[in-house]
Amino acid sequence: MKLTEKMSYLQGLIDGLEIDKSTKEGKALIQMSDVLAELVVYVEDLQSQVDELTELCDILDKDLGAVEEDLYEDDGFVCGDCRECPEEDEEFSDDYDEEDDEDYDLEDDDEELYEVTCPSCGDTIFIDEEMIDEGSINCPNCNEFLEFDVDSLTIEDFENEDNSDETDE
């Protein structure tokens, strides 16, 4: 039995009791019956909204799944960096050279790196002291010219900024 049907049945029982509305008990029972009826209407409305939202979420989930399939369609590219990728294709594995990887290994460098966010594209770039001394670089993502005012800032300022970011977390 649905909630609305149960409320209708209860309302019928209360009406059948022929409660005297002039007594305190009668007034309380009638008022409780009215409040319950309003709550039932409210709950039914919420349930219909939840059902609509669930249906919409299902539609969005299917659409997103289709977009993901189109976007991440296997083009044969394998990065070689994770276990989730399909088996390596010979076409790409021949191009991969571990020695090239060592050239870009940031953990082996003793140099301090600083994080800079490009104001145009939002890409995060890591720069070293030498780049800061040069005063500018082009963003590798959007090629935006990024300039550093090294006259007013020192490396210690960058280090202090990095330490304050760590304490904020």
N, C-alpha and C positions, 0 to 999 in steps of 0.2 A: 504494500500500500504506500502511495506517495505521501509526502508531507502535507500537501494540500488536502488530500482525501482524509487523512487522519484528523486534520484540523476541522474539516467539515463534520466528521463523525462526532468529534468532541463538542462542537458547537450545537449539534443536534441533541446530544445528551444533556447539555446545560439548559437548552430551551425546554426539553422535556421535563426537567425538574421543576419547572415553574418557580424559579427562585424569586423571592420577594426582594425587589430592588430598593425598598425603603429601609431595609435593615443593613447594619454594618457588614455583616458576612455576605449578604447578597450583593452589595455594592462592590466588595473586594473580589468576589468570584466573577462578576460581570466584567470588571476592569481587567482582571487577569486574562479572561477569555479574549478581550479586545486586544490586549498587548500581544498575546500569543498569535492572534490572527495577523497582526501587523508584522510580527517577526517572520511568520511563514511566508508572507508576500515578499519581504525583504530577502530572505534566504533563497526563495525561488528565483528572484531577479538576479541575485549574485551567481547562482548556479548557471543560469542561462548565459551570463557574461563570461563565466569561466569556460563554459562549453565553446562559446564563440572564440575565445582567446586560444583555447587548446587547438581548435580546428585551424586557426590562423597560423599558430606555431608549427603545426604539422605541414601546412602548405609551404611556409617559409623554409622549413627544414628540407623538404624535398627540392625546392628551388635552389637552396644553397648547396645541396648535394650535387645537383646538376652543374652548378657553376664550378664547384671544386673539381668535378670530373673533367670539365673542359679546361680549366686552368692548370691543373696538375696532371694532365694527361701524360702518360709515359712517352716521352720523345726519344727514349733511348739514352738519355743523359744519366750518368752515374757519377756522383761526387766522390765516392770512395771514403767519405768521412763518417758514415753511420751504418748501422746494421739493418736499417729499414729499407735501404735501397735494394732494387733487384740486382741480380748477379751482374758483374761488370761486363760491359760490352768491350770487345777487343778494340773497336774504333776509338774509344775514349781512354782505355787503360794504357794504350801505347803513348798517349800524350802526357800522362801523369809521370812526374819525375820527383822522387822523394828528396833529391838534393835541392830542387827549387823550393820545396816546403821548408827546408832548413833555413834558407835565406830569409824567410818571413817569420820565423819562429820568434815571437816577442818575449818568451820566457827566458831565453838564453841571453838576451841583452841586459847589460847592467844599467843602461840608461833609464832615467825616469821618464815616463810617458804621462801626458796631460790630456784630459778629455775636453774636446771642444765641440759644441753643437752648431751646425750651420744654421743661420737664421732663415735661409730661404727654403731649404728642403727638410730641415730637422735631422739630417744625418749626423751621427756621432763620429767624430774623427779623433784619432789619437795622434798627438804631435809630441816631438821631443824638444829639447832645449835648442838644438841647432835650427829647427824650423821656427821657433819663437824668435831667435836671434835674427833670422832672415826678415822677419816682420810681416810676412804674408805668404799665403798659399792659395791655390785654387781648390775648391771643394771637389773631391774625386767623384762625387755623385752628380752634382748639378753644374759643376765648373764655375760656381760663384766665387768671385774674388774675396777672400777673407784676409783682413788686415789686422795685425796685432800691434797695439801701442806699447812697444817695449820701453819707451822712455819713462812712462809713468808707472809701469808695473815691473816687478822683478820676479825672478823664479820663485823666491820665497813667498810672494803674493799668491802664485799659483799653488804652491804647496799648502799655504794656509787655507786657501779656498777648498782644496781637496780634503783637508782635515775637517773643515767645518761641515762639508757634505756628509762625511762619515758620522759625525756626531748627531746630525739631524735625523739619521735613520734610527 
